[in-house]
Structure formats: C-alpha cells, structure tokens
C-alpha cells in the first residue's frame, strides 16, 4: 500500500461555497485529508490546495486563499502564544510542497518545494513556532529549526518505505509510523531516531500517544496495537473495524475513536483496551478525526467535513 489513506478516485461533486446563505454555519466541502487545532483556531486541508480556517466554532469556516492547486495532505499548528495572537503553522502535500502561515491561517506562502515534483509529503508536525518536521513517500523527511526559512532533508530509515504520520506524546517523545512495519521513536525532537520492534510487518498509519508512555498504533486490515512502555512492547487489540485504520484520536473526555472505512467508526472507553462500533458512522471513507475547541468532532474525508455523533 503506497499512500497514507486510500480514498475514492473521484468525488461526485466539488462544491466549496465561501458562505451558506441560510441554515447552520458552513462546513468545508471536497476531499479533505487532515486538520489541526491550536487554541480556538482550527484549519483543515485537502485536494486542489484547499485550506479552510475557523477561528471560533460558532463563526463557521472560511476558505483561505491558497498559493497552490496541489493536494494538501497534512497540516500542523504551533501551540498558541501566551498573548493569544494568531499562530504559526505549516501545510504539506503533493509536488514536494511545504506552505507556511504566520497569521493563524489567513495567508499562506510557499516555504519549500523540492526539485522532484513526484515527491509527496504525507504529514507534518509543528514542535513550536520555529521547529517543524514533515514526512512523506519513499522515506521523505524534512525539518526546519528557523521557522521555515531553511529546510534540511535527510534519511532517518534505511530503504524507501513511506513515512505516513508523525506524532508527539505528552512527554515530548516523537513517533513516526510507516510502511513495512515501520515505527520510529525520537526523544530529542527528531535529531536521532530509533526503530521500534513491532509485531506487524504491514503498514502503520499512525501512532496515537494517550499519555507520556501509553500508545496506540493503527494500520492496515484493522491492525491495532497498544503499548504501555513507549513502544518497547506491544499488545494486539482485537480489530474493531475490518479495513484500513487511517486515523485515531483521544478526546478531552478520554474517549478514543478510530476510523477509516466507510460506515465503520469504533470507540474505546477503557483507554484503548477494547473497542466497539459506534452507530451512525460517516457514510464515506475518513482520513482524519478532529476534535474542535468546543468538544465537537469532525470526520474529514471523501464527504468533506462531517459532524460525528459521539456515543
């Protein structure tokens, strides 16, 4: 499997209204692949360079002007500043492209574009307003320590396996999930990476840190594993969903959701030890689950942004 989240090849309609004339506040439309929240700010991205921004749940969403038509696959926002001013963030995607914002998503500029436009970034993590790491297809790995002014490309794993997602725990430990059973861990903000021994040789699509040491790793064919020691050992969890588990999220209520396939969303109330299916799951494939500042949850995917009814 050679992509972060295989979704339908086409969308029946691509409607991106800036404002709806009546009814509820508008939700982003079109194929959406990732989202990020920092304080009261939320940003989601997707195909054709689409970037949607919300500064308060009641205010709805506005589509930001994008400097690209390339598909954007990942977005990250730095932690909010002490004075609550608009934040720094990055978006990555196809065409070896990295975009940056310094005003909370209102404007975006190109910060990096590789020479090989066949390269694709799949995810990005903002460590703070100056440090970010982007990962992608065929082992692509890029980092900045000066707010995006310069980017360094290097290899962190032998071979050309896709690096699908990067995440950070409450302890500051970083994790990368990828193809061929790839799980990597860094305890020094990405300067050095250690491969973790894993019980599964297929593709992982993410590591969800639950606290400083407890992790959930999710991947193809419903594979789900839990670790209580920062990835030293793993316990297989009975598969809640048959298919690609593309995304997982721990809500502020400690409810854990995992999803990916159409009409298949699972929840855990015991910190990831067991899962059960959630009624009324989104009818189309989901690439990301995003908890908004008001505690509501959006499923991002083929149908755009779809509200999730929590169990």
C-alpha positions as CSV (number, residue, x, y, z in Angstrom):
1,X,0.0,0.0,0.0
2,X,1.6,3.2,-1.1
3,X,-0.4,6.1,0.2
4,X,-1.4,7.5,3.6
5,X,-5.1,6.9,3.2
6,X,-6.6,5.3,0.1
7,X,-9.8,7.1,-0.7
8,X,-12.2,7.0,-3.7
9,X,-10.5,8.1,-7.0
10,X,-13.1,10.8,-7.6
11,X,-15.6,12.9,-5.8
12,X,-19.1,13.2,-7.1
13,X,-19.1,17.0,-6.6
14,X,-16.6,19.5,-5.6
15,X,-18.5,22.4,-4.0
16,X,-16.6,25.0,-2.0
17,X,-19.0,27.7,-1.0
18,X,-17.5,30.6,1.0
19,X,-20.7,31.2,2.9
20,X,-24.0,29.5,3.0
21,X,-27.0,31.8,2.7
22,X,-29.1,30.2,5.4
23,X,-29.1,27.4,8.0
24,X,-26.2,26.2,10.0
25,X,-22.7,27.6,9.6
26,X,-21.0,26.2,6.5
27,X,-18.7,23.2,6.8
28,X,-15.7,22.6,4.5
29,X,-16.5,20.6,1.3
30,X,-14.5,18.5,-1.1
31,X,-11.9,15.8,-0.3
32,X,-10.3,16.7,3.0
33,X,-7.2,14.8,4.3
34,X,-6.1,16.5,7.5
35,X,-6.8,19.1,10.2
36,X,-5.2,20.8,13.1
37,X,-6.3,22.7,16.2
38,X,-4.4,25.3,18.3
39,X,-6.4,27.2,21.0
40,X,-9.5,28.5,19.3
41,X,-8.1,28.1,15.8
42,X,-8.8,25.2,13.5
43,X,-7.5,24.5,10.0
44,X,-8.4,21.7,7.5
45,X,-6.8,20.9,4.2
46,X,-7.4,18.8,1.1
47,X,-7.4,18.4,-2.6
48,X,-6.8,21.2,-5.1
49,X,-4.9,23.1,-2.5
50,X,-8.0,23.8,-0.4
51,X,-7.4,25.4,3.1
52,X,-10.3,26.1,5.4
53,X,-10.0,28.1,8.6
54,X,-12.3,28.5,11.6
55,X,-11.4,31.0,14.5
56,X,-14.4,30.0,16.6
57,X,-16.9,27.1,16.3
58,X,-19.9,29.4,16.2
59,X,-18.4,31.6,13.4
60,X,-18.2,28.7,10.9
61,X,-15.5,28.2,8.3
62,X,-13.9,30.4,5.7
63,X,-11.8,29.2,2.7
64,X,-8.3,30.8,2.8
65,X,-6.6,31.8,-0.4
66,X,-4.1,29.1,-1.3
67,X,-0.9,29.5,-3.3
68,X,-1.2,26.0,-4.9
69,X,-3.6,23.7,-6.6
70,X,-1.6,20.6,-5.4
71,X,-3.4,18.3,-3.0
72,X,-2.5,19.1,0.6
73,X,-2.2,16.0,2.8
74,X,-1.1,17.4,6.2
75,X,-1.4,20.5,8.4
76,X,0.0,21.4,11.8
77,X,-0.3,24.5,14.0
78,X,2.3,25.6,16.6
79,X,1.0,25.9,20.2
80,X,-0.8,29.2,20.8
81,X,1.3,32.1,22.0
82,X,0.9,33.5,25.5
83,X,-0.9,36.6,24.3
84,X,-3.3,34.5,22.1
85,X,-2.2,36.1,18.9
86,X,-2.6,34.3,15.5
87,X,-0.3,31.4,15.3
88,X,2.4,29.8,13.1
89,X,1.6,26.7,11.0
90,X,2.5,24.6,8.1
91,X,0.7,22.6,5.4
92,X,2.3,19.9,3.2
93,X,1.3,17.8,0.2
94,X,2.0,16.7,-3.3
95,X,4.5,18.4,-5.6
96,X,7.1,18.2,-2.8
97,X,5.5,21.3,-1.4
98,X,5.5,23.0,2.1
99,X,3.4,26.0,2.8
100,X,3.6,28.3,5.8
101,X,1.4,30.7,7.7
102,X,2.3,33.3,10.4
103,X,-1.1,34.8,10.9
104,X,-3.2,31.9,12.0
105,X,-4.1,30.6,8.5
106,X,-5.3,33.9,7.0
107,X,-2.4,33.9,4.4
108,X,-0.1,31.1,3.2
109,X,3.2,31.2,1.3
110,X,5.4,28.6,-0.3
111,X,8.3,27.9,2.0
112,X,9.8,24.9,0.3
113,X,9.4,22.9,-3.0
114,X,11.7,20.0,-3.9
115,X,13.2,19.6,-7.3
116,X,11.4,16.3,-7.8
117,X,7.7,17.2,-8.1
118,X,6.9,13.5,-7.8
119,X,7.8,13.6,-4.1
120,X,4.8,13.8,-1.8
121,X,4.7,14.8,1.8
122,X,2.1,12.9,3.9
123,X,2.2,14.6,7.3
124,X,3.7,17.5,9.2
125,X,4.2,18.2,13.0
126,X,4.9,21.6,14.5
127,X,7.1,21.3,17.6
128,X,6.8,25.1,18.2
129,X,6.8,28.3,16.2
130,X,10.3,27.6,14.9
131,X,10.6,23.9,14.6
132,X,8.6,21.5,12.3
133,X,9.1,18.1,10.7
134,X,7.5,16.8,7.5
135,X,7.4,13.2,6.4
136,X,6.3,11.5,3.3
137,X,6.5,9.0,0.5
138,X,9.6,6.9,-0.1
139,X,11.2,7.9,3.2
140,X,10.9,11.6,2.6
141,X,11.9,13.6,5.8
142,X,12.4,17.3,6.1
143,X,12.9,19.6,9.1
144,X,13.2,23.2,10.0
145,X,14.6,24.9,13.1
146,X,14.2,28.5,12.0
147,X,10.5,28.9,11.4
148,X,10.7,27.6,7.8
149,X,13.4,30.0,6.5
150,X,15.5,26.9,5.7
151,X,14.7,23.2,5.5
152,X,17.0,20.2,5.9
153,X,16.3,16.9,4.1
154,X,17.8,13.7,5.4
155,X,17.2,9.9,5.7
156,X,16.0,8.5,9.0
157,X,15.4,5.0,8.0
158,X,17.1,2.5,5.6
159,X,15.1,1.8,2.5
160,X,12.3,3.7,0.8
161,X,9.2,2.9,2.9
162,X,6.6,5.6,3.1
163,X,6.5,7.5,6.3
164,X,2.8,8.1,6.8
165,X,2.4,10.1,10.0
166,X,4.4,11.8,12.7
167,X,3.1,12.5,16.3
168,X,4.3,13.6,19.7
169,X,3.4,12.4,23.2
170,X,2.9,14.5,26.3
171,X,6.5,13.7,27.3
172,X,7.7,15.3,24.1
173,X,8.7,11.9,22.5
174,X,8.2,11.8,18.7
175,X,6.9,8.8,16.8
176,X,6.8,8.1,13.0
177,X,4.6,5.4,11.5
178,X,5.1,3.9,8.1
179,X,5.2,1.0,5.7
180,X,6.8,-2.4,6.2
181,X,6.1,-2.4,10.0
182,X,7.9,0.9,10.4
183,X,7.7,2.6,13.8
184,X,10.4,5.1,14.8
185,X,10.9,7.0,18.1
186,X,12.9,10.1,18.9
187,X,13.5,11.5,22.4
188,X,15.5,14.5,21.2
189,X,13.0,16.4,19.0
190,X,14.0,14.5,15.8
191,X,17.7,14.7,16.0
192,X,18.0,10.9,16.4
193,X,15.6,8.2,15.6
194,X,15.4,4.6,17.0
195,X,13.5,1.8,15.1
196,X,11.0,0.0,17.3
197,X,10.4,-3.7,17.2
198,X,6.9,-4.3,16.0
199,X,4.7,-7.4,15.8
200,X,3.3,-6.5,12.4
201,X,5.2,-6.2,9.0
202,X,2.4,-4.3,7.2
203,X,1.7,-0.6,7.0
204,X,1.1,1.5,10.1
205,X,-0.8,4.7,9.5
206,X,-0.2,6.4,12.9
207,X,0.8,6.3,16.5
208,X,-1.6,7.9,18.9
209,X,0.0,8.8,22.2
210,X,-2.5,8.5,25.1
211,X,-0.2,9.8,27.8
212,X,3.5,10.0,28.5
213,X,4.0,6.3,27.9
214,X,0.9,4.7,26.5
215,X,0.5,4.4,22.8
216,X,-1.9,3.0,20.1
217,X,-0.5,2.1,16.7
218,X,-3.0,1.6,13.9
219,X,-2.7,0.3,10.4
220,X,-4.0,-1.8,7.5
221,X,-6.6,-4.6,7.8
222,X,-7.8,-3.4,11.2
223,X,-4.4,-3.9,12.8
224,X,-4.3,-2.2,16.2
225,X,-1.7,-2.5,18.9
226,X,-1.3,-0.9,22.3
227,X,1.9,-0.2,24.3
228,X,2.2,0.8,27.9
229,X,6.0,1.4,27.8
230,X,6.6,3.9,24.9
231,X,6.8,1.2,22.3
232,X,9.2,-1.3,23.8
233,X,6.4,-4.0,23.8
234,X,3.1,-4.2,22.1
235,X,-0.3,-5.9,22.8
236,X,-2.6,-6.7,19.9
237,X,-6.1,-5.3,20.3
238,X,-9.0,-7.3,18.7
239,X,-9.8,-5.5,15.5
240,X,-12.8,-3.2,15.9
241,X,-13.0,-2.5,12.2
242,X,-12.1,-4.6,9.1
243,X,-10.1,-2.4,6.8
244,X,-7.6,0.4,6.9
245,X,-7.5,2.2,10.3
246,X,-6.4,5.6,8.9
247,X,-6.9,7.8,11.9
248,X,-7.3,7.7,15.7
249,X,-8.0,10.5,18.3
250,X,-8.2,10.7,22.0
251,X,-10.8,13.3,23.0
252,X,-10.6,15.5,26.0
253,X,-13.2,13.2,27.7
254,X,-10.7,10.3,27.2
255,X,-13.0,8.6,24.7
256,X,-10.8,7.2,22.0
257,X,-12.1,6.9,18.4
258,X,-10.5,5.0,15.5
259,X,-11.8,5.1,11.9
260,X,-11.1,4.9,8.2
261,X,-13.5,2.7,6.2
262,X,-17.0,4.0,5.3
263,X,-19.7,3.3,7.9
264,X,-17.1,2.0,10.4
265,X,-16.1,4.0,13.4
266,X,-15.1,2.4,16.7
267,X,-14.8,3.8,20.3
268,X,-13.0,2.8,23.4
269,X,-13.9,3.9,27.0
270,X,-11.2,1.9,28.7
271,X,-8.1,3.6,27.4
272,X,-7.7,1.5,24.2
273,X,-8.0,-2.0,25.7
274,X,-11.3,-2.8,23.9
275,X,-13.3,-1.1,21.2
276,X,-16.9,-1.3,20.0
277,X,-18.6,0.1,16.8
278,X,-20.3,3.5,17.0
279,X,-23.8,3.7,15.5
280,X,-24.3,6.3,12.8
281,X,-20.7,6.3,11.5
282,X,-19.9,8.5,8.5
283,X,-21.1,7.0,5.2
284,X,-17.9,7.6,3.3
285,X,-14.2,6.9,4.0
286,X,-12.5,9.0,6.7
287,X,-8.9,10.3,6.6
288,X,-8.8,12.2,9.9
289,X,-10.9,12.7,13.0
290,X,-10.6,16.2,14.5
291,X,-11.8,17.4,17.9
292,X,-12.7,21.1,17.7
293,X,-12.3,23.7,20.6
294,X,-15.9,23.3,21.6
295,X,-15.5,19.5,22.0
296,X,-17.4,18.5,18.8
297,X,-15.8,16.1,16.4
298,X,-15.5,16.3,12.6
299,X,-14.7,13.4,10.3
300,X,-12.6,14.6,7.4
301,X,-12.6,12.6,4.2
302,X,-14.4,12.0,0.9
303,X,-17.5,13.9,2.0
304,X,-15.6,16.9,3.3
305,X,-16.2,17.7,7.0
306,X,-18.9,15.6,8.6
307,X,-20.0,16.0,12.2
308,X,-19.6,12.9,14.3
309,X,-22.3,11.9,16.8
310,X,-20.5,10.8,19.9
311,X,-21.6,7.7,21.8
